[in-house]
Amino acid sequence: MFDAKKLLDQFLGSEIPGAGGTVRDRAGQAIQMAKDNPWKAGALAAVLLGTETGRDVAGTAAKLGGLAAIAGLGYQAYKNYQAGKEPVAQPDPAQPQAQPELLPPPADSGFSTEPAVVRNDFVLFLVRAMIAAARADGHIDDTERARIMDKVKLAGLDAEAEQFLNDELTKPTDLDAIVAAAQTEEEKVELYTASRLAIEPDSRAERGYLDLLAGRLGLADALVDHIEATVSAAKAPVAPTGSNPWA
């Protein structure tokens, strides 16, 4: 079995050279690098989920990257929900603002990304969940799948990982399997967080899919609101090149 965490890290961009630090730090540079040369930069999501509509799949959450981004956002949303806080305010797209640093979740939490506790099979389901969300509006047809796989071949994946992605893009979404993969409340949160990171639910089909997923996972409405707000904030637009939102 191939290393699912490595695939997810490539998928969400943690291998983009120079990326790191805060959620927003150097985001414009890293995201542009991924768009210009996604298969070499490591942001496979730009290839696998990017569409002709130009949607920004991973947003600035790509800065932390991969499993750490999903777990970190999920942990933040879950912590605020349990504390009874109000969901974070939705960002104003016209006013890019500095964000607090997004850190990996604590090692002693249910969101830990420590190698000793990460289940390879569950990480694969996080990738499956993201692809399923991206397919919810039907934009990945046979022509689009062929185009995606042509680019994936340039990503340097091993044959097994490449076959996994091709299979996921070809076969029908197995929502039962995705839901069943989550063994804990924290894993349910991560599945929804990954799905929400993959898309902007600006169509009825996408919004309906996320609502169905939340219901099947048994997530409380208030918890879903926190995840939605946390992910939306992490995907907020960055300030234009040359400006300093932290000044």
HELIX and SHEET records of a PDB file:
HELIX    1   1 ALA A    4  LEU A   12  1                                   9    
HELIX    2   2 ALA A   27  ASP A   36  1                                  10    
HELIX    3   3 PRO A   38  ALA A   41  1                                   4    
HELIX    4   4 ALA A   45  LEU A   48  1                                   4    
HELIX    5   5 GLY A   59  LYS A   63  5                                   5    
HELIX    6   6 GLY A   66  GLN A   82  1                                  17    
HELIX    7   7 ASN A  120  ALA A  134  1                                  15    
HELIX    8   8 ASP A  142  VAL A  152  1                                  11    
HELIX    9   9 ALA A  159  THR A  170  1                                  12    
HELIX   10  10 LEU A  175  ALA A  181  1                                   7    
HELIX   11  11 GLU A  185  ALA A  198  1                                  14    
HELIX   12  12 ARG A  204  LEU A  217  1                                  14    
HELIX   13  13 ASP A  221  ALA A  234  1                                  14    
END                                                                             
